[in-house]
Amino acid sequence: MSQDRRAILPRASDEPLCHVYDVALLDLDGVVYLGGKAIPGAAPALGKASGEGMRLAYVTNNASRTPAAVAQVLTGLGVPATPADVVTSAQAAARLLADRLPAGSPVLVIGGMGLRIAVRERGLRPVSTAAERPVAVVQGFSPQVSYSALAEGGLAVAAGALYVGSNADLTIPSSRGRQPGNGALLDVITAATGTKPLIAGKPEPPLHAESVIRTGARHPIVVGDRLDTDIEAARRVDADSLLVFTGVTDPVDAVLAPPDRRPTYLADDLGGLVETHPAVTAGDGGFGCGGWTARWTDDGDRIELAGHGGRMDGLRALCGAAWSRDDVAADHVKQALDTLQSSAA
């Protein structure tokens, strides 16, 4: 097998990931909690990883809350966390602004208290109206963002203010389903002014850089539930990643992931941090993992999955087969995924 082929397979690890990496850069929504409730098994897995010497950092695109508020929520859910363990897109956006603006510059803030405090901590002056002549507008998600705030931001951007977004997630997960995220709200000002914002959050590099600075990570692993933010962010900075299936991404998304959104490891949940990861092997025209083998049919019409064992091993084998070719579509993998689903029933 060529080095290029090995590079596209889910990676094996003979040691638990908490022994291989010094810091886990963990997404929150859909990974640690969902809808205000801890995801089953998250707290015990994180407690064990921490006990094994791995530092935990909670890296979130949500800019509405302060690190102290996030840490309080986490500890209330039984998850080990202090304010210093939380890194937000608000902090990354504030650093992006401070690197471009003189100290004391007025910045119009659209978003929650977490964003206002982050801007102030970087030596900038938060304001709320275009009449205060802000030199920049920074926008982050908050359920309380109003039309009035968006209108003030639009006026300032139209007058030439630098436009920065904490993140561009179009949706956010909730117990009721996907809801509009900050990216959807950014589009309001972009549509009105024709100006697209600079983005600080995932998948853009500034939030990862902020996380590394604040944690001193030497060999971090990015952990997330979204291919388009968490995993793509890791790929952009050449960091390893763990995809978990407790939030937005489902198995078909992972199998069909384009090269720039393919995770290093796959796991059902955060237990993947404290587990070893089996190898995916290629040979005899198929890809095997555990008791499963995935192979393309002779006519290339679909992937067949056969065998038995853990669901995640079957998914790893299936990813190996799908990632070995270009232009793989849902019809190519539907039968294999149905086989995997039936085995788990």
C-alpha positions in Angstrom: 0.0 0.0 0.0 1.3 3.4 -0.9 1.9 6.2 1.6 -0.9 8.2 -0.1 -3.4 5.3 0.5 -2.4 5.0 4.2 -2.9 8.7 4.6 -6.6 8.5 3.8 -7.5 5.7 6.1 -8.9 6.2 9.6 -5.8 5.9 11.8 -5.0 3.2 14.3 -3.7 3.8 17.8 -2.3 1.0 20.1 -2.5 3.4 23.1 -5.5 5.3 24.3 -5.6 8.8 22.7 -5.3 10.4 26.1 -1.7 8.9 26.3 -0.8 10.0 22.8 -1.9 13.7 22.8 -1.1 16.2 25.6 -4.3 18.4 25.1 -7.8 17.6 23.9 -9.3 20.7 22.2 -13.0 19.8 22.7 -16.0 21.3 21.1 -18.9 21.7 23.4 -22.3 21.7 21.7 -23.0 18.2 20.4 -19.8 16.8 22.1 -20.0 17.5 25.8 -23.6 18.6 26.1 -26.7 19.1 24.0 -29.7 21.1 24.9 -28.4 21.9 28.4 -27.9 18.3 29.3 -24.6 16.3 29.4 -24.2 13.8 26.7 -24.3 10.3 28.3 -20.9 9.1 29.2 -19.2 12.4 28.5 -18.3 13.3 32.1 -16.9 9.9 33.0 -14.8 9.8 29.9 -13.4 13.3 30.4 -12.7 12.6 34.0 -10.7 9.5 33.1 -8.8 11.3 30.3 -7.9 14.0 32.8 -6.9 11.5 35.4 -4.6 9.9 32.8 -2.7 13.2 32.4 -4.5 14.7 29.4 -5.3 18.4 29.6 -8.8 19.3 28.6 -9.6 22.6 26.8 -13.2 23.4 25.8 -13.0 25.3 22.5 -16.3 26.7 21.4 -17.6 28.8 18.5 -20.3 30.1 20.7 -19.3 33.6 21.7 -22.3 34.5 23.9 -21.0 33.4 27.3 -17.9 34.2 29.3 -15.4 31.4 30.0 -16.4 31.6 33.7 -20.0 31.0 32.8 -19.2 28.1 30.5 -17.0 26.5 33.2 -19.8 26.9 35.7 -22.2 25.0 33.3 -19.6 22.3 32.8 -18.9 21.7 36.5 -22.7 21.6 37.1 -22.8 18.7 34.6 -20.0 16.9 36.4 -17.4 17.8 33.8 -14.0 19.0 35.1 -13.4 22.6 34.0 -12.1 26.0 35.2 -12.4 29.3 33.3 -8.8 28.9 32.2 -9.9 25.7 30.4 -12.4 27.4 28.2 -11.5 29.1 24.9 -14.1 30.9 22.9 -14.5 32.4 19.5 -15.1 35.7 21.2 -11.5 35.6 22.6 -10.2 34.7 19.1 -12.2 37.5 17.5 -11.0 40.0 20.1 -7.3 39.0 19.5 -7.9 39.4 15.7 -9.2 42.9 16.3 -6.5 43.9 18.7 -3.8 42.8 16.2 -5.3 45.2 13.7 -6.5 48.2 15.7 -4.8 50.7 18.1 -5.5 50.3 21.8 -8.7 52.0 23.0 -10.4 51.8 19.5 -14.2 51.8 19.6 -15.7 48.5 18.4 -19.4 48.0 17.9 -20.3 44.7 19.5 -23.3 42.6 18.4 -23.7 39.6 20.6 -23.6 38.5 24.3 -21.7 39.5 27.3 -18.9 37.0 26.5 -18.0 39.0 23.4 -18.1 42.4 25.1 -15.9 41.3 27.9 -13.4 39.6 25.4 -13.2 42.9 23.4 -12.6 44.9 26.6 -9.9 42.5 27.9 -7.9 43.1 24.7 -7.8 46.9 25.4 -10.6 47.9 23.0 -13.7 49.9 23.8 -17.1 48.2 23.2 -19.8 50.5 21.8 -23.4 49.8 20.7 -24.3 52.3 18.0 -22.9 53.5 14.7 -23.2 57.1 16.0 -20.2 56.3 18.2 -18.1 56.0 15.1 -16.7 52.5 15.6 -13.7 51.5 13.6 -14.8 47.9 13.6 -17.9 45.7 14.1 -17.7 42.3 15.8 -20.6 40.0 15.7 -21.2 36.8 17.7 -24.2 34.6 18.4 -26.7 35.4 21.1 -30.3 34.5 21.3 -31.0 38.1 22.2 -29.5 39.7 19.0 -32.1 42.2 17.8 -32.9 43.9 14.5 -31.8 47.2 16.1 -28.3 45.8 16.8 -28.0 44.4 13.3 -29.1 47.7 11.8 -26.5 49.6 13.8 -23.8 47.1 12.7 -24.9 47.4 9.1 -24.7 51.2 9.2 -21.1 51.1 10.7 -19.9 48.5 8.2 -21.4 50.5 5.3 -19.4 53.5 6.6 -16.2 51.6 6.4 -15.8 49.8 9.7 -13.8 46.5 9.7 -16.3 43.6 10.0 -15.4 40.5 12.1 -17.5 37.5 12.9 -16.8 35.2 15.8 -17.8 32.3 13.7 -19.9 31.4 10.6 -21.9 28.4 11.7 -25.1 28.5 9.8 -26.8 26.3 12.4 -26.5 25.3 16.0 -27.6 22.0 17.5 -30.4 21.8 20.0 -32.6 19.2 21.6 -35.3 20.4 19.1 -33.1 20.1 16.0 -30.9 22.5 14.1 -31.5 26.2 14.7 -30.1 29.3 12.9 -26.6 30.1 14.0 -24.3 33.1 13.8 -23.5 32.5 10.2 -27.1 33.1 9.3 -27.1 36.3 11.2 -23.9 37.5 9.6 -25.6 37.1 6.3 -28.0 39.9 7.2 -25.3 42.5 7.3 -23.5 41.0 4.4 -26.6 41.1 2.3 -27.3 44.8 3.3 -23.7 46.0 2.8 -22.0 43.6 0.4 -19.2 43.2 2.9 -18.2 39.7 4.1 -16.7 39.5 7.6 -13.3 38.1 8.7 -14.1 35.0 10.7 -12.2 34.1 13.9 -13.9 30.8 14.8 -13.7 27.3 13.4 -12.9 26.3 10.7 -10.7 29.4 10.3 -7.3 29.2 12.0 -7.6 32.0 14.6 -9.5 30.0 17.2 -7.1 27.1 17.0 -4.2 29.4 17.4 -5.9 31.0 20.4 -6.4 27.6 21.9 -2.7 26.6 21.5 -1.5 29.9 23.0 -3.8 29.6 26.0 -3.1 25.9 26.7 0.6 25.7 25.6 -0.3 22.5 23.7 2.5 20.8 21.9 0.6 17.8 20.4 -3.1 18.5 20.6 -6.0 16.6 19.2 -9.2 18.4 18.0 -12.4 16.7 19.1 -15.7 17.6 17.5 -19.1 16.5 16.0 -19.0 18.7 12.9 -17.1 18.0 9.7 -17.5 21.6 8.4 -16.1 23.3 11.5 -14.2 21.0 13.9 -12.7 18.5 11.5 -12.0 21.0 8.7 -10.4 23.3 11.3 -8.0 20.6 12.3 -7.1 19.7 8.7 -6.4 23.4 7.9 -3.7 23.6 10.7 -2.5 20.0 10.1 -3.7 18.8 13.5 -5.1 15.3 14.3 -8.8 15.0 15.0 -11.4 12.8 16.6 -15.0 12.8 15.2 -17.8 11.8 17.6 -21.4 11.0 16.6 -23.2 12.6 19.4 -24.1 15.8 17.6 -24.5 17.0 14.0 -22.6 14.5 11.9 -24.1 11.1 11.2 -22.4 8.0 9.6 -23.3 8.8 6.0 -21.8 12.3 6.4 -18.5 10.7 7.6 -18.4 8.1 4.8 -19.0 10.8 2.2 -16.6 13.4 3.7 -14.4 15.1 1.2 -10.6 14.9 1.8 -10.4 18.3 3.6 -13.0 17.1 6.2 -11.9 13.6 7.0 -11.1 12.9 10.6 -8.1 11.1 11.9 -10.1 8.9 14.3 -13.8 7.9 14.6 -15.6 7.1 17.9 -19.2 6.9 19.0 -18.6 9.4 21.8 -15.9 10.9 24.1 -15.1 7.4 25.2 -12.9 7.4 22.1 -10.4 9.5 24.1 -9.7 6.7 26.6 -9.8 3.8 24.1 -7.4 2.3 21.6 -8.3 2.5 17.9 -8.0 -0.6 15.7 -6.3 -0.5 12.3 -8.1 -0.4 9.0 -6.2 -2.7 6.6 -6.4 -2.7 2.8 -5.9 -5.8 0.8 -7.5 -8.2 -1.7 -9.6 -5.4 -3.0 -11.2 -4.6 0.4 -10.8 -2.7 3.6 -11.1 -4.5 6.9 -11.5 -3.5 10.5 -12.3 -5.8 13.4 -14.7 -8.4 12.0 -15.9 -6.3 9.1 -14.8 -6.0 5.4 -15.9 -3.3 3.0 -15.3 -3.7 -0.7 -16.4 -2.1 -4.0 -18.4 -4.4 -6.3 -16.8 -5.4 -9.6 -18.9 -2.9 -11.5 -18.1 -0.1 -9.0 -21.8 0.5 -8.5 -21.7 0.2 -4.7 -19.8 -0.8 -1.6 -20.7 -4.1 0.1 -20.1 -4.5 3.8 -19.9 -8.0 5.3 -18.9 -9.4 8.7 -19.8 -8.7 12.3 -18.6 -6.9 15.4 -18.7 -3.3 16.7 -20.6 -0.7 14.7 -17.6 1.7 14.8 -15.3 -1.0 13.3 -17.8 -1.5 10.4 -17.9 2.3 9.9 -14.1 2.5 9.9 -13.9 -0.2 7.2 -16.6 1.5 5.2 -14.8 4.8 5.4 -11.6 3.1 4.2 -13.4 1.9 1.1 -15.3 5.1 0.4 -12.3 7.3 0.9 -10.3 5.3 -1.6 -12.1 6.7 -4.5 -13.3 10.1 -5.8 -16.9 11.2 -6.4 -18.5 8.8 -4.0 -22.3 9.4 -3.6 -24.9 8.3 -1.1 -26.2 5.6 -3.5 -22.8 3.9 -3.4 -22.9 3.4 0.3 -26.6 3.1 1.2 -26.7 -0.7 1.2 -23.5 -0.9 3.3 -24.9 1.6 5.9 -28.2 -0.4 6.0 -26.2 -3.5 6.7 -24.4 -1.7 9.5 -27.6 -0.3 11.0 -29.2 -3.8 10.9 -26.3 -5.3 12.8 -26.8 -2.8 15.6 -30.6 -3.4 15.9 
